[in-house]
């Protein structure tokens, strides 16, 4: 069998005009101005508390950081100081989107801002790298996928485990039938944080609290609502189901290669005024259309256990184990005829671990911007993946078995469950 790099030299190094034409998105081709091979893309970054800065630094290999934006003055000034190009700084991201020298937008804000910013960036003619989870609700995902298709922009979601060699190999093993027919998947995410009541105070002068809240209800400022701990409030996120779930459930969903049709969830709920309000002691069971059962737990060894009729494998950020993994030494995966996504990372070194995998993930995005192709963590795939996370939270909230129609993306005849597909949005911050 040819080596991986030999295969690449034949399959990807010099693609024919016909092959490229088969992948080009017409909308993107029409709206993307031609640029020389040596031209560097202009990058504008929104939300730079941590992850946004990590991704923006990786993006510097491919483009110039020309603008940064954050509603926290301290954060945006620190971000500007960390980039040698001395980019322009903004409090309102709409001002950044107006810049003609911004070709690429990196979004690293809290979850409740992702969909609206991606939509606005696409309509402004920008290609986008957006942190996970892609959406706050399932209905946001429906709107977002439509806008991305209409505008023809390239959008990569930061579910970087798809660029981690361990996770990618685990999915390949399953898809290639190396553990037989996949039957069950168990995902362990970890516990949601619990806490409160927390003190109400005036917002710090460096933070625009109104802009930070965006579409969510206007409430008194509590320090624990913002920055990293926003993920433990239902208003802004979905706890571990959308935090770790946008990584591990995404990989499980990628391996299952189907859509859920039944969901059962159980959870206890905190009752603390001005305290964290995401579920505690939770579990969710999904039945997929192809018969695979996915169980999500908040306790146990963090990672993904995939069990088939002929074996099982386990993968997390530290390891990939199982007999089928050991057999790769003498029976490599047939990558010549098997790919998980359209525009592969096979030309890049195999990487594992967050910071290294993000190098490949950002690289794949820029490859796709230049080649006008769908990235490995594309909007439609990530909408469907994060919808699994949202479905789990809805099932926990309703507290009874639910039937899901993945084609119509609704709970047939279930008014109560369907009410959780969207949320009320503050005037002026609507997603659409």
C-alpha positions in Angstrom: 0.0 0.0 0.0 1.3 3.5 -0.8 2.4 5.7 2.0 0.3 8.5 3.2 2.6 11.1 1.7 2.8 9.2 -1.6 -0.9 9.2 -1.8 -1.0 12.9 -1.2 1.6 13.6 -4.0 -0.8 11.8 -6.4 -4.1 13.0 -5.1 -3.7 16.6 -3.8 -0.4 18.2 -4.8 -1.6 19.2 -8.3 -5.4 19.1 -8.5 -6.9 19.5 -11.9 -9.0 22.4 -12.9 -12.0 20.0 -13.1 -11.4 18.8 -9.6 -11.2 22.3 -8.2 -14.3 23.3 -10.1 -16.2 20.5 -8.5 -15.6 21.9 -5.1 -16.0 25.7 -5.6 -19.0 27.3 -4.0 -20.4 29.6 -6.7 -21.5 32.2 -4.2 -18.0 32.3 -2.7 -16.3 32.4 -6.1 -18.4 35.4 -7.1 -17.8 37.4 -4.0 -14.1 36.7 -3.3 -11.8 39.2 -5.0 -8.8 37.8 -6.8 -5.5 38.3 -5.0 -1.9 37.5 -5.8 -0.4 34.3 -4.4 1.8 36.4 -2.1 -0.9 38.6 -0.7 -1.6 38.2 3.0 -5.2 38.2 4.2 -6.3 40.8 6.7 -7.6 39.4 10.0 -10.0 41.0 12.5 -10.5 39.3 15.8 -13.6 39.7 18.0 -13.5 38.5 21.7 -9.9 38.1 23.0 -10.2 37.1 26.6 -8.3 33.8 26.0 -9.3 31.4 23.2 -9.8 34.2 20.7 -6.2 35.3 21.3 -4.9 31.7 21.0 -6.5 31.4 17.5 -5.6 34.9 16.4 -1.9 34.1 17.2 -2.1 31.0 15.0 -3.8 33.0 12.3 -0.8 35.3 12.1 1.1 32.7 10.1 -1.4 33.3 7.3 -2.5 36.9 7.6 -2.0 40.3 9.2 -3.9 41.2 12.3 -5.4 44.5 11.3 -8.2 44.9 13.9 -9.3 43.6 17.3 -12.5 44.1 19.2 -13.7 43.3 22.7 -16.4 44.9 24.9 -13.8 44.9 27.8 -11.4 47.8 27.3 -8.7 46.0 29.3 -8.9 42.9 27.2 -8.8 44.7 23.8 -5.9 47.0 24.9 -3.9 44.0 26.1 -4.7 42.2 22.8 -3.5 45.1 20.7 -0.3 45.2 22.7 0.3 41.5 22.0 0.3 42.0 18.2 3.3 43.7 16.6 1.3 45.2 13.8 -0.6 47.6 16.2 -4.1 46.8 14.9 -7.0 49.1 15.2 -9.1 48.5 18.3 -12.9 48.5 18.6 -15.6 48.1 21.3 -18.4 47.4 18.8 -17.8 44.6 16.3 -19.9 46.3 13.6 -17.1 48.9 13.3 -14.6 46.2 12.7 -16.7 44.6 10.0 -16.9 47.8 8.0 -13.1 47.7 7.4 -12.3 46.8 3.9 -8.9 45.4 4.8 -10.6 42.7 7.0 -10.9 39.5 4.9 -11.1 37.1 7.8 -12.9 37.4 11.1 -12.0 35.3 14.2 -14.7 35.1 16.8 -13.8 34.1 20.4 -16.7 35.6 22.3 -19.1 33.8 24.7 -21.6 31.4 23.1 -24.6 33.7 23.0 -22.9 36.0 20.5 -21.6 33.4 18.0 -24.5 33.0 15.6 -25.2 36.7 15.2 -21.6 37.6 14.7 -21.0 34.9 12.1 -24.1 36.0 10.2 -23.2 39.6 10.3 -19.6 38.8 9.2 -20.8 36.6 6.3 -23.1 39.3 5.1 -20.3 41.8 5.3 -18.3 39.6 2.9 -15.9 38.0 5.4 -14.8 34.4 5.9 -15.1 33.3 9.5 -13.4 31.2 12.1 -15.8 30.9 15.0 -15.2 29.3 18.4 -17.4 26.4 19.5 -20.2 25.9 20.2 -21.6 27.3 17.0 -25.0 28.2 18.4 -27.1 29.0 21.5 -30.2 27.3 20.1 -31.2 24.9 17.3 -33.2 27.6 15.5 -30.1 29.8 15.4 -28.4 27.0 13.5 -31.2 26.8 10.9 -30.8 30.5 10.2 -27.0 30.4 10.2 -26.7 27.5 7.8 -29.0 29.3 5.4 -27.1 32.6 5.5 -23.7 30.8 5.0 -25.1 29.0 2.0 -26.6 32.3 0.6 -23.4 34.3 1.0 -21.0 31.5 0.0 -18.6 32.3 2.8 -16.1 29.8 4.2 -16.8 29.3 7.9 -14.8 27.0 10.2 -16.0 26.1 13.7 -13.3 25.8 16.4 -14.1 22.2 17.3 -10.4 21.5 17.0 -10.5 17.8 18.1 -11.4 17.1 14.5 -7.8 18.2 13.7 -6.3 16.1 16.5 -4.7 12.9 15.1 -6.0 10.7 18.0 -9.7 11.7 17.6 -9.6 11.7 13.8 -8.0 8.2 13.8 -10.7 6.9 16.3 -13.4 8.0 13.9 -11.6 6.5 10.9 -11.3 3.2 12.8 -15.0 3.1 13.4 -16.0 4.2 9.9 -13.6 1.7 8.3 -15.4 -1.1 10.3 -12.4 -2.1 12.4 -14.5 -2.7 15.5 -17.4 -4.3 13.5 -20.8 -2.6 13.4 -20.9 0.3 15.9 -23.5 -0.4 18.6 -22.9 2.0 21.5 -21.0 5.1 22.4 -20.4 6.5 25.9 -19.3 10.0 26.4 -18.1 11.4 29.7 -18.0 15.2 30.0 -17.6 16.0 33.7 -19.7 17.9 36.2 -21.2 21.3 35.8 -19.9 23.9 38.2 -22.3 24.8 41.0 -22.2 28.1 43.0 -24.0 31.1 44.4 -25.6 33.3 45.4 -23.1 35.8 44.0 -22.9 39.5 44.7 -24.6 42.1 42.5 -22.4 45.0 41.8 -22.0 47.9 39.3 -20.2 46.8 36.1 -16.6 47.7 36.0 -15.9 50.9 34.0 -13.8 49.0 31.5 -16.7 46.6 30.6 -19.7 47.5 28.3 -22.2 45.3 30.2 -25.0 46.1 27.8 -23.0 44.9 24.8 -21.7 41.9 26.6 -25.3 40.7 27.3 -26.3 41.0 23.7 -29.5 39.0 22.9 -29.9 37.8 26.5 -32.1 39.4 29.2 -30.8 42.6 30.7 -29.9 41.7 34.3 -27.9 43.3 37.1 -24.1 42.7 36.8 -22.6 39.8 38.6 -18.9 39.2 38.0 -19.4 35.4 37.8 -21.8 35.9 34.8 -19.0 37.1 32.5 -15.7 35.9 31.2 -14.9 32.2 31.8 -17.8 31.4 34.1 -20.5 32.5 31.7 -20.8 28.8 30.7 -22.5 27.9 34.0 -25.5 30.1 33.2 -28.3 28.9 30.8 -28.7 32.4 29.5 -25.4 32.4 27.8 -24.4 28.7 27.3 -25.4 25.1 28.1 -22.9 24.0 30.7 -20.8 20.9 29.9 -23.3 19.7 27.3 -22.2 22.5 25.0 -18.7 23.2 26.4 -17.0 19.8 26.5 -19.9 18.4 24.5 -19.1 20.5 21.5 -15.8 18.5 21.5 -16.6 15.0 22.6 -20.3 14.7 21.5 -19.1 16.2 18.1 -16.6 13.3 17.7 -19.1 10.7 18.8 -21.6 12.2 16.3 -19.0 12.2 13.6 -18.3 8.5 14.2 -22.0 7.4 14.4 -22.6 9.1 11.0 -26.4 9.3 11.5 -29.0 11.6 13.3 -30.7 11.1 16.6 -34.4 10.3 16.6 -35.1 9.7 20.3 -33.7 11.4 23.4 -34.1 10.8 27.1 -32.5 13.0 29.7 -32.4 13.3 33.5 -31.0 16.0 35.7 -31.3 17.8 39.0 -31.5 21.5 38.8 -30.1 24.1 41.3 -32.4 26.6 42.9 -30.0 29.4 43.9 -30.9 33.1 43.4 -28.1 34.8 41.5 -26.2 31.5 41.2 -25.2 29.1 38.5 -28.3 27.5 36.9 -27.1 24.8 34.6 -28.0 21.1 35.3 -26.3 19.0 37.9 -26.1 15.2 38.2 -27.2 14.8 34.5 -27.2 12.1 31.9 -28.7 11.7 28.4 -29.4 8.8 26.2 -29.8 9.2 22.4 -31.1 6.6 19.9 -29.9 7.3 16.4 -31.7 6.4 13.2 -29.1 3.7 12.4 -29.7 2.0 15.8 -26.6 3.3 17.6 -27.1 4.3 21.2 -25.2 7.3 22.6 -25.0 7.9 26.3 -23.7 11.1 27.8 -22.7 11.2 31.5 -21.3 13.8 33.9 -19.2 11.3 35.8 -16.5 8.8 35.0 -13.3 9.0 32.9 -13.5 12.0 30.6 -13.5 10.7 27.0 -15.3 8.6 24.4 -15.8 4.8 24.5 -16.9 3.4 21.1 -18.1 -0.2 21.1 -18.9 -2.4 18.1 -19.7 -6.0 17.4 -16.0 -6.9 17.1 -14.3 -4.7 19.7 -14.1 -1.3 21.3 -11.7 1.7 21.4 -11.4 4.6 23.9 -10.1 8.1 23.0 -9.6 11.3 25.0 -7.0 14.1 24.9 -4.3 11.9 26.4 -4.8 8.5 24.7 -6.2 6.3 22.0 -6.4 2.6 23.1 -7.9 -0.7 22.0 -7.0 -3.8 20.0 -8.1 -2.1 16.8 -5.6 0.7 17.5 -2.8 -1.8 18.2 -3.6 -3.5 14.9 -2.8 -0.3 12.9 0.9 -1.1 13.2 0.5 -4.0 10.8 -2.8 -3.1 9.1 -2.9 0.7 8.5 -6.1 2.5 7.6 -6.7 2.7 3.8 -6.7 6.4 3.5 -6.2 6.2 -0.3 -9.9 5.4 -0.6 -11.3 6.8 2.7 -11.6 10.4 3.8 -13.8 11.9 6.5 -14.2 15.3 5.0 -13.8 17.2 1.7 -10.6 19.1 2.0 -8.3 17.1 4.2 -5.5 17.9 6.6 -3.3 15.1 5.2 -0.7 17.6 3.9 -0.1 18.7 7.4 2.0 17.0 10.1 0.0 14.8 12.5 -0.7 16.7 15.7 -2.2 15.9 19.0 -3.1 18.1 22.0 -5.0 21.4 22.0 -2.4 24.0 21.0 -0.8 21.8 18.3 -4.2 20.6 16.9 -5.4 24.2 16.6 -2.4 24.8 14.3 -3.8 22.3 11.9 -7.4 23.5 12.4 -6.6 27.1 11.6 -4.4 25.9 8.8 -7.2 23.9 7.3 -9.5 27.0 7.5 -7.0 29.2 5.6 -6.4 26.4 3.0 -10.1 26.4 2.4 -10.4 30.2 2.2 -7.8 30.2 -0.5 -9.1 27.1 -2.3 -12.8 28.1 -1.9 -13.6 24.7 -0.3 -15.7 23.5 2.6 -13.6 23.2 5.8 -13.4 20.0 7.9 -15.5 21.7 10.7 -18.1 23.3 8.5 -21.3 25.0 9.5 -23.8 22.4 8.4 -21.9 19.6 10.1 -21.4 21.6 13.3 -25.0 22.8 13.4 -26.1 19.2 13.4 -23.4 18.2 15.9 -24.2 21.0 18.4 -27.9 20.3 17.9 -27.2 17.0 19.6 -25.9 18.9 22.6 -28.9 21.2 22.6 -31.3 18.2 22.3 -29.7 16.8 25.5 -30.3 19.9 27.4 -33.9 20.1 26.2 -34.6 16.5 27.2 -33.1 17.2 30.7 -35.3 20.3 31.0 -38.5 18.5 29.9 -37.8 15.4 31.9 -39.4 12.8 29.6 -38.6 10.8 26.5 -38.6 12.9 23.3 -39.0 12.0 19.6 -37.0 14.1 17.2 -37.5 14.5 13.4 -34.0 15.3 12.1 -35.3 16.2 8.6 -37.8 18.8 9.9 -35.6 19.6 12.9 -38.5 19.6 15.3 -40.3 17.4 17.9 -43.4 16.2 16.1 -46.5 17.4 17.8 -44.7 18.4 21.0 -45.4 22.0 21.7 -43.5 22.1 25.0 -40.3 20.6 23.6 -40.5 22.7 20.5 -40.7 25.9 22.6 -37.0 25.3 23.6 -35.8 25.4 20.0 -35.4 29.1 20.3 -35.3 31.9 22.9 -36.6 35.4 23.2 -34.0 37.9 22.1 -33.5 41.5 23.2 -34.5 44.2 20.7 -31.6 45.3 18.7 -29.7 42.0 19.2 -31.9 39.6 17.3 -30.3 36.7 15.3 -31.6 36.6 11.8 
